[in-house]
Amino acid sequence: MNRAELRRPLEDMIGELVDGLASLSSLELRVTGIELALPVETRVLGGPSGLVVHADLPTLRTRTAFDLPVGRFVLRLAATPTESAA
């Protein structure tokens, strides 16, 4: 198995980040918005239903001239007010 196969689909990475933020509610914190800017290694691979974007945090801390450049993934989450139930 090569390193590209170890990356997970982008939606799995986003889901894990959101789940981690949701766990903050157990700390009695009220988060109304957050922005994450993360380095990511990405690949576009063929899947059974078409192309799939795979992304994950870099696997190595040091980079060489042979490594592909690391991208930047920015995720902004914010609470939106809803009408209160009457």
Residue pairs with C-beta under 8 A, 6 or more apart in sequence:
3 59
4 43
4 45
4 54
6 56
6 59
7 41
7 42
7 43
7 54
7 55
7 56
8 54
8 55
8 56
9 52
9 53
9 54
9 55
10 42
10 53
10 54
10 55
13 40
13 55
13 56
14 75
17 36
17 75
18 77
21 31
21 34
21 77
24 31
31 79
32 78
32 79
33 76
33 77
33 78
33 79
34 76
34 77
34 78
35 74
35 75
35 76
35 77
36 73
36 74
36 75
36 76
37 72
37 73
37 74
38 57
38 72
38 73
38 74
38 75
39 57
39 58
39 70
39 71
39 72
39 73
40 55
40 56
40 57
40 58
40 70
40 71
40 72
40 73
41 55
41 56
41 57
41 58
41 59
41 68
41 70
41 71
42 53
42 54
42 55
42 71
43 53
43 54
43 55
44 51
44 52
44 53
44 54
45 51
45 52
45 54
46 52
55 71
55 73
58 70
60 67
63 70
